[in-house]
Amino acid sequence: MCGIVGYTGKNDAYPIVVKGLHRLEYRGYDSAGVALMRDGIQLFKCKGKVSDLEDHVGKSDTSGSAGIGHTRWATHGPPNDANAHPHMSMSGELVLIHNGIIENYDSIKKELQQRGYEFQSDTDTEVLVNLIEEIKKQEEMSLSTAVRRALKEVIGAYAIVVMSKNEPGTLVAARKSSPLVVGLGGDGDFYVASDATPIVEYTKNVVYLEDGEIAELHPDHEMKLFNIKEQKVTPFIQELELHLEQLEKGGYDHFMLKEIYEQPRSVRDSMRGRLSINKGIVQLGGIADYEQKLINAQRIIIVACGTSWHAGLVGEYLIEDLARIPVEVEYASEFRYRNPIITEKDVVIAISQSGETADTLAALELAKSKGATILGVCNVVGSSIARTTHGGSYTHAGPEIGVASTKAFTAQVTVLTLMALMLGNRKGTIDRSRFQRLLLGLDAIPDKIERALQTNELVEKISAKFKDARNFLYLGRGYCFPVALEGALKLKEISYIHAEGYPAAEMKHGPIALIDEEMPVVVIATKGPSYEKVVSNIQEVKARKGVIIAIVTEGDTQVKEMADYTIEIPEIEEMFTPLVASIPLQLLSYHIAVMRECNVDQPRNLAKSVTVE
């Protein structure tokens, strides 16, 4: 979950590396550091953000045409100067940055200590760089050869970039179960990063390293690519679809707010070319070859984490409702550890914004080994999940920089809705007239999200009333239950207020004990089959002096009379409610966090892409 960036070429490396670190800071911001090659290795690193690193560097000489940089999300050892990356070998010959976890680092460390190595940090990374040094000094060999041999001895996940003062200008990069991309500059320059955001400014041509691949990069030379068995590999060059303006705030105070307001476009883009009102069809090209597998599936298993799990829960309701196929939604982090029953008749769908979520990838590998058909729903072209699955669909949400997912959630739900509609139509489990009505309803969702965004000023006023609350409860029924879960997650992620989402009827089985005049209760009370039941739940809260914030359908009067605060959203088909009702909840969490002076885009202890288990 750390950010990696490196450069070697004709230009000064420091400005390129630091700008890249700012772009990658959403992946980790416990500490930051850079190493530059100039008559040896210059190292600058410190606890804190990239801006703290820049202050630490100050007016030091930062010249040098090769460099690597890192933003850290702590795994081994607390966030401090010593544990910040890059890490140097004991002799000072090598320097390394690393994303991932070396599981057998302790046994390697003990062996190295017996050979006289001393360690300055608590990290597994310092162990790895010294292991490479030890192997390299045993016999005359190149840096890339030493890296390959060292990686054969480690267990775990890694994305690494290494430099040696004895091979100026050379970067060696390698990956296993953690993303790494190499950018090919037109003038012989090379860039390397944990994702494409630092690279897009300089080149569109990239190579996504596969597991077990090692790249040797030196200016004015062709990229040398090998696998762990020391066999040469031909690089597969792809063109980035990412655009620089997508990585800027565009006048908004925070990336999160920008991304909330991008949802009419991101939802529309996720439907583009897939939903045709004129032809009355839904088609998902990425799963076209697996439609029959889906139709005949004994069951569908959705695996995901966090916000993507909530999207998967909506997907369960949609697919069972429209296609009548049994669906199970699993936390990817638990799925592989409970010896699940998986057969060749199962279809497993993995959902991940980044396409790099370590737990989700591990769940996929398990399902694949059991013969299941595996499909992906992710946002990042060329990501690990996209390359691992048999097929799948991209969400086309564009880069999401804010750590708390907003447009990723609605884009994922959009793709799952299209999938459910397609399956229901192919299977004949929904009649033609209902299918056409639902297509029209889904096509109108971007406009209804635009209208939901118009509640922003009202939501901001409501937020001011509750910015000092210590607890929140979110309630919903049916399709609105996952919305309640997602609303609670957003609030606790960025404002650090404890919040829980519950099915409204389950409130009586425990949470009702918490309700008093200090407890705000957010209820998704839109028109639908469960409306009267939700009204009864609201009455139960009011009887115990709870404060009600209700999300209601435009024109509602019954809930409006009972609730302390109401936020209206346009009338929609019940199954599309998550796409619209989630908008004011995102705004509520955003404004409360801002008023509490929290770091909205980079909440404490969290990172955007969870690439370690």
N, C-alpha and C positions, 0 to 999 in steps of 0.2 A: 504493500500500500504506500510505498515511498515513491518519490519522483526521481527519475534518472535522466540526465542530459549530458551529452558529450559532443565535442567538435574537434576536428583536425583538418587543417587546410592552410590557406594563404593569409587569412585574416587573424586579428587578435581574437583569441578564444573567450576571454573573460566576458565581454559584453554579450556575446551570443549565449554563453552558458547561463549568465545571471538572468537575462531576459527569459530564457527557457525555464529557469527555476521559478520565476514569477508565474509563468503559465501553468506550471505543474504543482503549484503550492496547494491546490485543492486535494492532492494525493497524500499530503503529509506536511505538517508544519510544526513539529516538535523542535527541530533543529535543521540547520542547513550548512552546506560547505562546498568549497571548490578546491580543485587541485590543478595547477597550471605547470606546463612544461617549459622551462627556460633555464638553461644551464643547470639542470637538475629539476627537482620538483618543489614548487612552492605550495604550501597548504594553508588554507584559511577555513575555519569552521567555528561554529558557536551554537549554543542553545538559542531557540527562538525562530523567528520568521526570516524570510529572505531579506527583508529590510534591515533586520538586525545584523545579518551577515554583511550587507553593504556598509553599514556603519563600522563594523569590525574591520573590514578591509581598508576603509578610509582612503587615504592618499597613497597607499602602498603601490609599488610597481607591480602592475598586473599584466605586463606584456607577456607574449607567448602565444604560439599559433596552435597549440593543442591543450585541451583542458577537459575536465569532467566535473560535474556538479550533482548535488543530491539534496533533496528535502526529505526529512525522516518522519515516519510514524513509528513510534517506539514498539519493538517487540522484545528483544533481549537487552535489558538494561534500561534505566530511567533516562528521560531526556536531559542531557547535560552536554557540556563541551566535549568531554572525553568520548562519549558514545556517538557524537555526531560523525557523519561520513563526510568526506572520504577517510579511509583508514590506510595507514602506511604499514608496510612490513617492518620488522624490527631493524633491519639494516638501512632502511630508507630507500631501497632500490625500487620497490613496487608501491603503487597506490591503487585502491580499489573502491568502487561504490557498488552497492548491493541492495536489491529488493527481494524479499523472501525470507525463508527460514532454513538454516542448515540444522537438521534434526540431530545429527551425530557430532555436533561441534564439540561437545564436552569431552568425548573420548579422544578426538583429534587434538584438542587443546592440551590434554594431559600428556599425550605422547610428545607433542612439541615442547612442552615445559621440561620433559625429561631430557630433551636435546638442547636445552639451554635457552629456549625462547621465553621472553618476558612480555606481558600484555599490559596495555595501558587502559583498556576499556573492558566493559562487560559484554561486548557484542560477539555474536557468532561470525560477523563479517571480518573482524580482525584475525580470527582464527583462520578463515579461508585465505586471506592474503598472505599470511605466514606459511600456510601449507603450500601455496604456489611457490613462494620463495624457496622453501626447503627442497621441493622437487626440482626446481630450476638449478639449484646449486650442486645437486648430486652429480650432474653431468652437463656438458655443454649442450644447450638447447635453446630454441627461440621462446619468446614469451607465449605465443599461441600454443606451442606444444606443451609447455609447462601447465598452462591453464587447462588444456584438454585432459592431461594426465591427473591433475588435481581433482577435476570434476568427476572423474571416475570413482573417486574415493568418498565423495560426499553423498549423503542422503538428505533429500528435502527439495525445496523449491528455490529457484534463484533466477534473477536477471542481474548480470554483472557487467561492468566495464572496468578494464584494468589498463594501467600505463606503467611503463618501465623507464627509468632515467637512462638505461643503456640502449633503448630503442626509441630515441626521440621522434615524436610525431605519430607513433603507432598506437592505435587503440585496439584492444581485443575485447569483444563483446560476446556474451553467451547467455542462453536462456534455458530454463526448464520450469514449466508450470507458472511462469510469471512473464508478462508481456515485454517485448523489446522490439523496436523498429529502427531500421537504419535508413537514413535519408541520403540520396546520392546527388551531390551538387554538380551543376553543369561544368564547373571549372576545376574539377578534381577534388573538391571538398567532400567531407563526410560528416554526417550528423547521426547521433544515436540517442534514443529517448525511450522512456517507458510508454509513451503514447505519442501520437502525431502532433499534438498541439504546439510543441516548440519548433517543429520542423517546417510547418506549412508556409511560414514566412520566407523560407529559403529554397524550398524545392517541393515539387509535386511527386517526384519519383522515389518510391520507398520499397524496402524489402522487409516483410514481417518475418522475423526469425521463428523457425519451428522449434519444438522441444528437442533438446540435445544438439542444437546447431551452434557453432562458434564462428564469428566473423572477425577477420583481420583487416583493419582499415589503416591505410597509409596514403597521404596525399599523392596525387598524380599516378597512383597505381590502381589497377582494378581491384574491386572488393574480392577478397579470398574467403570462401565459405566452406566450412567442413562440418561433419557431424562428429559425435563423440568417439566414433570408431576411427577417426582420422581419415575418413573418405571424403573426397572433394564433392561438393554439392553445387549445382547450377542455381544461382539466385533467381527467384521469380519476382520481377519488378512490377509493382502496381502503381496506379496513379491515384493520388489522394483526391477525395471528393470534398474535403474540408476547405473552408474559406476563412481568411484571416478575420474578416469583419464579424464572423460568428463567435470569435473569441474575445470580443470587446464588449463593454457594458452598454454601449449605444445610448448614453445619456441617463441611464437608470442608476440609482444609488448602489444597487447590489445586483449581482448576477441572478440571484434567486428571483427578485422582482421582475427582471427582464424575462426570465424563463417562464414565470407565471403568465406574463402578458403575451408570450409567444405561442401559447397553446392553441388559439384558433388556427394559426398557420401549421403548427406541428401535427395537430390532429388531421387537418386537411391533407397535409403531405403524406401522412400515414395511410390515407385512403386513396390518394392519387394513383390512377392506373389500376386500381383494384376494385373499386366500386363504380359501376356504370348504371346510372339511372335510366338512360335512354335504352340500353340493351337489357336492363333488368337482370344484371348478373353481378356476382362477386367472384373474382379470380385472384388467387395468390400464387404467382409464378414460382416462388421459391419452394412451395410444397406441392406443386402440381403432380409430380411423380409419386407422391405419397398419399394422394387423396383417398385411394382405395384402401390403403393401410389404415387411414384414420376412420373411414366409414365402417370397416370391418373390425376395428379395434375391440378387443375384449374389455379394455378400459384405457383411459388416458390418465397418465400420471404427470402432474405439473410440479416441477421442482424449482425453487427460487428462494431468495433471502430478502428480508426487509420489505421495502416498498414493492418490489417485484413479487413478493409472496402475496401481498394484498391484491395486486393486479391479477395474480393467478387465482385467487379466491373468487374474484368477479368472473374470471374465465370459467371456473367450475360451474357457477350458477348459469352462465350463458350456454355452455355446451350441453349441460344436462337438460336445460329448459328447451333449447331449440333442436338439438341433435339426438337427444335421448341416449347418450353414451355415458356410462359411469365414469366419473372423474374423481381422482384423489389429488389433493394439494399437499405437498410435502415441503417442510423446511429442508433445504439441501444439506444444511449442516448436521441434521439428524438422520437423514435418509440412509446414508451409506453405513451407519453404525448400528442399525437395528436388523441387519440381515433381511432386507425386504424381499418379498416374493415378486419376481419379475419373470415374465415369459416372452416368447417371440410374438405373442399376440398383443402385447402391450405397446402403446406409443408413449414415449416420454417427451414432454415439452419443457425445455429449460428457458427461463426468463431471466434476463440480466441486462441492465442498461449498458454496462461496459463490455459485456461479453467476456470478461476476464475473472469473474467471481470464482475464487478458488474452490469453495465448497460446492458450488453448482457444477463446475467442471469435474470435480471428483465424482459427484453423483451421476453425471453423464457417462463417465468412463465405466462405472459399475453397471449401469443399465445397458451400455453397449456390449459389455462382456457377456451379458445374459441373453443377447440376441434381440433386444427390443429395438424398435425403430426410434431414433432420437431426432427431434426437431428443435430449433432454437428460435427465440424471439429476442433480438438484441438490437442495439442502436449503433454499434461501431463496426463499420465494414472492415473485414479482415481480422476481426478479433478471434480469440482462441475458440470460443463457443461456435462462432460462425464456421470455423475451419474443422471443428470436431464433429459437428452434427451431420446427419444425412441430408437434411434440407432445413428450410426455415424462412422466416420473414424478418426483414429489417424494419425498424419502426420509423426511420426517417425523421426523428425529432431534432436532429442537429446536435452539436456539442452541448452537453449539460455540465456547466462549471460549478454551480452551486452544489454543495455536498448533499443537501436535502433534496431528493428527487421531487420534481413537480411535473414538468412536461413529459418526463420519462414515463410516469405513471399513466397519464391519460393516453399517451401514444401506445403503450403496451395494451391497455384496455381496448383501444381502438382496433388494434390488430387481432386481439382475441375475439372481439365482437365480429369482425369480418370472417374469421375462421369459423365461428359458431354458425353464422348465417349461411356460409357456403356449405357447411356440413348438413345443416338442417334442410337446405334446398335440395342437395344431392340425394339425401336419404328419403326425402318426401315426408319428413316429420313435421314440417310446417307447410301449410297450403300456400298456393301461389299468391293469393290476395294479401295474406298476412306478410309474406316475404316482401312483396312490393311496398307495403305500408312501412315495414321496418327499414327498408332501404332508403325511403324518403326521409324517415325520421333520423336515421344516422347521418345522412347527407346534410341535414339542417343543424347538426350538433355544433360545428364551428361557429355559426352565427349565434347560437344560444350560449356558447361559452363567452362570446363577446359581450352579450347582455349580462351574464353573471359577473364579468369583470367590472361592470358599472356599479357594483355594490361596494367597490373599494373604499370610497369615502365613508360610507356607513360602517363598514367593518373596522375602519381605523378608529372611529369614534367609540365603537363597542370595545375595541382592544384597550383603549385608555382606561376603561372601567375595571379591567381584569388583569392588568399587567403585573400586579403584585400578588395575584392568587398563588397559592401553594400547590393546589391540586385541581385537576379538571377531570370530568367524566364525559365520555362521548358515547351516545347511544344511537343505534339504528337497527332496522329489521330488514330481512330479505336482502335485496341488492344494496341496501344502505348500510348493512353491517360492516362490509369491508371498507366503506367510506368512513365509518366511525373509527375503525382501526387505523386507517391512514391519517385521519385528522389528528388523532392522539399522538401518533408517531411523529408527525411534523412538529407539533407543539413541543414535545419533550426534546426532540433533536436540537432545535435551534434556540429555544428560550430557557431550557433547563427546568421547566415546570413539570412536575410529575403529572402524567395524564394516562388514562386507560380507556380503551375502546371496548364496548360490550354489546352483545345482542340486547336489545331493549328489555326483552322479557327476562333475561338472566339477571337483571339488576336486583330482582327480589331474592336471588340466591347468594347474596353476599354484599355487593357494592352499595346497596341501599343503606347499610349501616353507616356509611361515610357521609351521607347527605345531611347538610345543615345549611344555615343561611350564608356560610362562607364558601360553599361548594358550587362553582359554576358547572352546569350540566348542558352540554351541547347535544341537541337532539336533531337528527335528520328526519323531518316529519313531512316529507313531500307526499302528494297524492298518490295512492296506489292501494293494492289489496290489503295492506297491513295498516292503513292510515288510522282506523278507529282503535286498533290495538295500541298504536303509538300514542294516541291521544290519552288512552287510559294510563299508560306509563308516565306521561307528563303530569297527569293528575296526582299520581303517586309521589312524584318528586315534589310537586307544589305543596302537598299535604305535609311534607317534612321540611318546608321552608327553603328548598333548593332553588337556586337561581337558574332560570331556563333561557338559553340562547337557542333559538329554533331556526333551522333551515327549512323554509316552506315553499310551496308552489305559489306563484303569483296569483293574487286574488283570494288567498286563504283567509278565512275569518275566524274559524273555530280555534285553531292553535294560537292565532294572534291575540285572542282575548286572554289566553292563559299564560303565554310566554312573557318574560320580562323584556326580551329583545327578539326581534324576528328579522331574518334576511331572506328576501324573496329571490327565487330563481325561476326561469321560464318553465312552463309546463312541458313535460317530455314523457315519452314512453318509459315505463318503470325500469326496464333493463338498461336504459341509457343514463339513468340517474347518476351513477358514479362519475361519468365524464363531466357533468356540470356541477353537481353538489360538492365535489371536491374543491372547486375553485374558491369559494368564500372561506373554506377551512384553511386552504393554503395562505390566503391573505391574512386571516386571523393570526395564524402562527407567525407570519412574517412581521406584522405590525407589533405584536406583543414583544417579539424578540428585539426589534429595533428600539422600542420604548424601554426595554430593560438593558439597552446598550450591549447586547450580545453580538458576537461576530457572526452575522447571519450566514455568510458564504462559507465560513470555515469554523463550524462549531467545535468546541473542545473535544478532544479524544476521538474524533471521527475522521475518516478519510473517505474520499469518493469511491474509489475502486478497491474492494477488499480482496486483495490478491494473495493473502495468507490465510491458512486455516486457523 
